[in-house]
Amino acid sequence: MQIGIDLGTTFCAVATLDDRGRPSAVPNRDGDILTPSAVYLSPDGSAVVGQPALDMALEQPDRVATLIKRKMGLPEYGRPVAGREFRPETLSAIILKKLAQDAATQLGPITGCVITVPAYFDDTRRKATMDAGRIAGLNVLDIIDEPSAAALAYSVGSGTRETSEPPQPQTVLVYDLGGGTFDVTLVKLGKKRFQVLAIEGDVRLGGKDWDDRLANWAAEKFLKEYGSDPRTDPQSEAMLQSTTERAKRSLSKVEQVSLTVTHAGHRLTVPITRAEFETLTRDLLIRTRLTTQQVLAQAGLTWPQVDKVLMVGGSTHMPATGKMLTELTGREPDHSLAVSEVVARGAAVHAGIASAKANASGESKGSDELGEIVEISVNAHALGVQIRQGVEQLNHKLVLKNTQLPASAEEVYYTARDNQTRVRVRILQGEAHQADACSPVGECWIEGLPANLPKGSPVRVKCGVAANGRIEVTATDLTSGRAAMAAILRPGGLTDHELSREATWVRNLRVQ
């Protein structure tokens, strides 16, 4: 059985396809659709994932890892968990193992999965996500951007695959505000065709930032009252974060709540209204508004040309997001799908499409129709090569942002000095002109150049971006014909040996 996994910053969800090829959510072992993205490492050597792990954070915060997704692509989680330094991939793998275990109890053996990533994840973070799946022992069929997955689920749920006549193509804007990341994507939906037009986003903006704003507000009031800061104590801070997160959720339903802050033997209860909270976080909402306007401009569209606005992600439950989108777009956002489940459902659809196109064993549901769906995506970041111009290191773009995928481009560059014996090709992602303002994807080397090469000898670099956003590079010395295939050395990435070691550890770990 194949599943789609929404590996979220704060919550995860799993979905699969029914016998008609329709996606449906798969509850966890406790019967809940959402599983908190939290890991507790017990003193007995086991791991607990989900709500019990969040509960343990109030008592033993040093043994609990949360917000792991925000660390993806970094070489370390950032602080010890249960006295050990972890890679974000390994902590994510523990969550993935738990999700797959729970799904298998209902569906049988899991033969493959598709994992979602924020549309604005760069290559380093995408690879880290796939590595997490490998460490968890999963067969990762593909990764898919979260807003694209949501639009796929909407396309299937709206019935476009079953109408006898091709419907009019719809241009849909997907506003995806999750717990830790924000994406906005424009897609064109038609019968058996799914095309991404443009992507924008922010991997450092999500519901957690609203939580933090509220937590800091309450902590400052406590500090003013008692001269002591609850943010300086791990246990007090964990309680504060839990309290403010619940208060934020309550303010989506009621006009006023009270927060109780406890620290150093003192308690302070402070009321806050929804209007005050919205004022406190207005700049965060404005950031999403500006990004939404930007993606429309990049696609060269106007609001009357957008047929639907879909809201995705648990943080869109905040009333202010819907009000802002209505004011901005001139239409009421679509609420027809469960915002916390829709990404996982779309991932399950993508798994079915991938399986059908690969002519898998026939297990994929609705495989005939799914195999006919055409998916077209774009790259979220420009892809370039670092070059030297005088004393400056610049980003020479080869594949521009929002280019239809898969895509490739090539350019001839020239050696920088006489008698050069090797050439480094450093690949960058980003829109900036200066190389140091971009994200390094990695580098590859052409070794053993012919002797006595003069300065300015030609080297051809070809960059390719796959449909899932992963990058490959070929560099060829045109004098000797020597080529270096995409053995890209990615900074901070896991080697095969390290992957195997972490996978062995997770495999032997009892996860509940």
N, C-alpha and C positions, 0 to 999 in steps of 0.2 A: 504494500500500500504506500502511496506517495502522499506527502503532506506539504502544505505551505506554512512557513513559520514567520510570524512578525516578531522579530527580535528587537523589542523596544527598549528605550532608555529606562523607563519606569515600569512598564507592563509588557508582557508577551502574550501572544495568542497563536493558536494552531487551527488550521482548517484542512478539509479534504473535499473531494468531489463525491457526490452521491451517484446513484446508478444512472441518472439522467445527465450527468456532467455538470450539475449545479453545485456551487461551493457551499459548504456549511461548516460552522465552527465546531471544534472538538473540545469538549470540557476537559479540564484537568481531573486528577484523581479525586479532588474534593468537590467536583461538580461545578466549578467556576470556569467561565470562559476566559477570564484574564488571570494570568499568573504574574505576580510582582517580580521584577527583575532584580532579585536580591539573593545573595548566597551567604549562608552561615556555615562556617567551618567549626564543627564540634570538637571538643577535646578528645572524643573517642575515635577521631580520624575520619568520621563520615561528614557528609555535607547535606544541608537542608536548603531547599530552594522555595521561594515564594513568600506568602504571608507569614508563616512561622519565622522565617529569616528576618523579616522586617520587625516582627515582635521582639526577637532576640537583640535587635540593634538598640533597643531601649535599655537593655541590661548589660550587654557585652558588645559595644560598638566596634571594638578592636577586632572582633571575629566576623564582622559582617561587611560584605562588599556590595555597594549599590552604584548606580549611575555608571556602570562599566562601559556602556556604549560610547560615552563621551571621551573615554580613554583609548578607544580603538585606534590603531595606527601608531600608538606610542610604545616605546620599549618596555615600560613598566606601568602598573596600575597607579602608582604614585604614593602608596603607603602600604606598610605591611598588613596582611590579613592573617590573624592567628599566628603572628610572629614570623610570617614568611612573605617574601616579595613574590608577586605573581605577574605574569603577562596578562593583559586584558583578554587575549585570545583564550587563555586557559580558564579564566573565570567565566567568560561567555560560554565556553564549551560545557561547563558544569550545568549551566542553565539549559543549554540545548539538549544535553543528555536527559535531564529531568523532563523536558517537554516531550521528547521522543518516547521516553519510557511510559509516560501517562497516555500518550496517544496509542501506543502499541497495545495497552491493556484493553482498548475498545476496538481497535481496527485490525489487530494482528501485526505481524512483522512490518517494520517501516523499511521500504526498499529504496526510497529516495526522497529528497526534500528540496524545496526552493526557499531560500532565506532572503528576507527583504533588507534593504539598506536605504538610508536617506539618499534622495536623488543627488544631493550635493556632496556625498562622500567622494573623496579622491581615490586614486588607484591604491594607495597605501592602506586606507581604511577598508576598501573593498577586498583586498587580498587578506587582510587580517580577519575579516568576517568569514571568508571561505576557509581560512585556516582553522578558525574556531570550530566550524562544522567538521573538518577532518579530525581535529583533536577529539571531538565528541564521538567519533566513530560513525558519522553519518555519510551517506552517499549524497553529496551536494550536487544536484543536477544543474543548478544555476543560481544566480542572485538576480534580484529585480528591484528597481527603484520603488519606494513605498507609494508615492503618488500614482505611478503607473499601475501598480497593483490595485490601488483603490479604483482607478478608472476602469480597469479590466473587470473588476467585480461589479461595478455599476453597469457596464456594458452587458454583461451576462444577466444580471438581475433585472435589467430593464426590458429584457425579452428580445433584443435585437437579433440574437442568434436564431430565433424561431419564427420570425415573421416571414411570410411567403414572398414578400417583395422587399428589396433592399430599402431600408429607411433612408431618409435624408441624413447626410453626415451631420453630426453634432460637434461643435467646438466646446469643449468642457474645460473649465479652470478648476484644478484641484488645489485647495488650500489645506495644507497638512501641518498642523501644529501639534506635535507630540510632546512627550515629557521632557525631551532633551534636545530635539532638533526641529527645524522648521524648513519646509520645502513648499514651493508653489510651482505648479506644472500646468502647461497648456497642452491638451491632447485633442486630436480629431478622431471621433468614433464613427465608424460606419459598419455595415454588415460585413463581418469577417475581416475587418481591417481596423487596426489600432495604431495610430501614429502620434508620437510625441512631437510637439512643435517647438517648445522652449522650456528651459528649466532655470530656476533661481532658488537660492536658499541660504540657510545659515545653520551650520552644524554646532553652533554655540548659542542657540536660542531655542527655548522650549518652556514648558510649564514649570520646570524646576526654577527658572529665573523669576517667575511670578511668586513661587513659594519663597525663594530667597529674599525677595523684596519685602514680603510680608514678615518673614522671620527677622530680618534686620530691623524693621520698624518696631516690632514688639520688643526685641532685645535692647534697642536704644531706650525705650520707655522704662524697661527694667533697670538698665544701667543708671538712668537719671534718678530713679526712685531709691535704689539700694546701693549704688556705687560699685556694683559687681556685674560682670558680663557673662551671661550664660553660654555665649559662643566660645568661651575659653575652656570649657569642660566638655569632653566628648560625650558623656552621658546626658548632660543638660542640653547640649546642642542637638543630640538625637531626639530627645523629647520635644524640643522646640520645633524641629523640622517636621516631626509627626503631627504636632498640634496645628501648625500653620498649613500643612497640606490638607488636613481635614477641614480647616476653616475655609480655605479657598474653595473646596468642593461645595461646602454648605452655602457659600455666598453665591453660587450659581443657581441656588434654589430659593434662598431667603434673602431679605434685604439687610439683615444685621446679624452678626454673631459676636461671641466673646471668646477671647483667647486667654488661656491661663499659662503663665510662664513660671516654672519652678526651678530654683537654683540656689545653692548655698544656704538652704534652710528657709528661704523666702518664697512667697507666692505672690504673683501679681496677675490680676484679671483685668483685661482691657477690652472694651467693645470696639468694633469697627463695622462700618456700613459698607454695602456694596459700592456706593458712590465714592467713598473714601479709598477703597481698594482700587477702583478703576483709575482714580486720580494718581494714586501711588505708582501704578504700573502703566500709565498712559504711554510713556516713551517706548516701552516694549511693544505695545500694540502698533504704534506708529511705525516701528521698524518693519513689522510684517506688512503693513499697508504699502510702504515704499517699495518693498521687494515685490509685492503683487503688481504694483504699477509698472515696475521695471520689466517684469517678464512679459507683460502685454506689449510694451514698447519694443522689446527684443524680437517678438514675433511679428511686429508690424500690424497689429490688430487694434481695433477700438472696442469699447464695451458692447455696443450693439451687435458686434459680430460674435460675441460669446453667448452660447445658448444656455449653458448650465454652469452653476458654481457649486462644487461639491466641497463640503467640510469634512475633514478627516482628522483623526487624532483626538485623544481624550481631552486635550486642553481647549478644544473648540466648544466644549460644554459651557465655557464662560460666556455669559450673554453678550459681553462687549464685542466678542469676535464676530458674532452674527450681525450685530448692529452696524459694525464698521464695514463689513462686506456688503451689506444691503445699501448703505450710503454710498460706498465706492462704486459698486457695479450697477446699481439701479434695479437689482432684482433680488428676490429672497433666495438665500442659499438652499440647496437641496438637502433635506434631512431624511431621505428615504431609506438610507442604509445605516446600520449601527456603526458609529464612527470608530469604535474601538475594535471592531471585528473585521472591517471591510478590507484592510490591508492583508491580513492573513488569508481571507477568502480569495483575493486577487492572486496571491502567491500560489494558492492551490490550483487556480485556473492556469497560471503560467506553467506549473508542474505538469498539468495535463497536456498543455500545448507542446511542451518540450518532449514529453514522452511519446505523444502521437507522431510528432515529426521524426523522432528517432526510430519509429516502428518498433516500440518496445513490446514486451511480451503480451500485450493485449489487455493489461490490467487497467489501463487508464480509462476512466469513464467518459462516455460521449466522444470517443477518440476520433470518429470520422469528422464530426463538426469541428472539434478543437484543432485537428490537424490542418484545417483549411484557413484558420485565422492567421493573418499576417500581422506581425508586431514590428513596429519601426520606432526606434528610440534615437536620442541625440546625446552627445557628450556634454556633461555639465561644466567642464573646464576646458580651456584651450590647452593644447599639447604642443610643447616646443622643445628646442635644443638650446642649451647654454652656449653662447659664442662670446668671443672676446673682440671688442672693438676699441682699439687703443688701450687705455687702462681700465675700461669698463667691462663688466660681465653682464651680458644682455640675454633676454629671452627672445629667441627667434621662433615665432609661432609657425607650426606646420599644420595642425588641425585646429580650426577655430572652434570656439564655444558654440554650442547648439548645432553642430554639424551632424547630419543624419548618419546613423551607425548601421552596420560597420563602416568604417572609413579608414583611409590610409593616405599618406602624403609623403613625398620624398624631396630631398634637397641635397645639392652638392656643396660641401664645405671644404676648407683647405687647411693643410697643416700650418702650424704657427711658427716653425723654425726649421732650419736645415738639419738633416741627419736625424730626424725624429724616428725613434724605433717603435713607438706605439702611440695610439690615439685614444683618448678618453671621450666617450659620447655621453654627456649628462643630460637626462631627460627631465623636463620641468612641466608642472601643471599650474596654470594661472593666467590671468589677463594682464598682469603688470609687465612693463617694458624692462625693468631691472630684474636680473636673475635672482637676487637675494630676496625679492619680494614675492617670489613664487614658491610653490611646494615642490621639493625634489622628489621625483618618482624613483630614481635610481640611476645607475650608470652601467655601461658596458665598455669593454676595451677591445680594440683591434691590436693584437700583439704581433711581433715579428715582422714589422714593415721592411721592405727591401732596403739594403744599405745605400747610403749616399742620396737619400731622397731630398730633393731641394725643398726649401720653404715654399708653401703654396701648392703642394701636391694634393690632388682631389680625393675627397672621401665622400661617398654617398650614404646618406642616412635616410632610412625609410621607417616611419612610425605608423603603426596600425592600432586602431581602437576597436575592440570586439563589441558585439551588440549589448553585452552586459557591462561595458565600460572598462574592462580590463585591457591593459596595454602590452603590445609587443613591439620590439625594435630590431631592425637589422641594419648593421653598418658595414660598408664594403670599401676597402681601399682600392680605388680604381686603377692604381698603377700595377699592383700585383694580383688584383682580383680576390684578395683575402677578405673573408667575411666573418663578422662576429654576430651570431644569432642571439636573440633576446635572452641571453643569460644575464638579465638585469640584476645587478647587485643593489637590492633595495635597502636603504638605511633603516636599521632597526627591525627588519623583517626576520622571521624565523627560518632557520635552515631546515633541511629535511631531517637531519639528525635531531634537532631540537623539537621539531614537530612530532617525531616518533617518540621521543622521551616524554613529552607532555601528554601525548595520546595514551601511552602506557599508564601514566599516573592516573589520568581521568578514568580509564577503563577499569582500573582496580579500585576506584573510589566508590564507596557506597553512597548513592544519592537518593534522597527521599524528600 
